[in-house]
Amino acid sequence: MLGAVSAHTPATPARPASPAPTAIVASVPPAPAAIVAPVAPAPTAIVASVPPTAEAASPPPTTPTTAAVVISLEVARASVPLRSGTSDRWCAVALLDLQTLLDDHAQCELKAASSALSLIARNPEREELVHRMMALAREELLHYRQVRDVMRRRGLQARRPQRSPYLAGLTASTGGGEPLLAALVTCAVIEARSCERFVALGAALATSAVPGGLELSSLYAGLARSESGHAHVFVELAELYFSREAVARELERRVESEAQVLTAIPVSARMHGGNGP
């Protein structure tokens, strides 16, 4: 193990330390400001409109005001002056048999669409008629779906179409006139009667004890507005292709015949069932 050094060695005088050189700091130019590229706004998302599936139930229509329903009936009456109104007896019978009422109503909407397409097929050269009947057929099919949706929600069954005593009586005689005029005026009378019946049903259902009566009342009040417009469309088309005098004569004859038919056929829950005595 080594010990401490004991001999004395003369001390060497200390040399003064040279001052440390001053550090030279290079001047660094400031970094250029970052250039931020403008960001384009995100494109607005495009949402595709998906049509409802056949299974989807149509939303229940909003309840129109009483004034709107009255106006609908007045519009129909202005186009087609019906000779009789719907009896309270028919309303009472109809509300007691919703299966028959709604099923027959659905069939009526389907037949209306078919009639519009038949008019197109028989008169393809009449552009205005084709245009209007295409729109009407689409609307009638929408109504058919609405009624079928109501039937499904209520557990009611759709049946095969049946012969209509009302329609048979209304079309029993063409009067030997122009077939297109007879067809257009007959359709106008049927639409006007449908409007009148829808208004009567809407009022009766609103104060009835029928389960879901308010929903049905709203449905019929809304449909009344469409039917009044349809009656007007058929009269306008008739006046487009025939003189107003000829249309007025045919309307007079048809509304008289229609009133007699409703008195003659039995009272039933069908949409165009008889009024009874």
PEQUI-V269633 format. One line per field, one symbol per residue. burial: 1 if it has 16 or more other ideal C-beta (glycine too) atoms within 10 Angstrom, else 0. A space follows every 50 residues. Layout:
burial: ???
This chain:
burial: 00000000000000000000000000000000000000000000000000 00000000010011000010011011001101000110011011100101 11111111111110110011001001001101100110111011111111 10000100000001111011100000010111111111111111111111 11111101010010111111111111111111111011001100011011 100110111011001011111111100
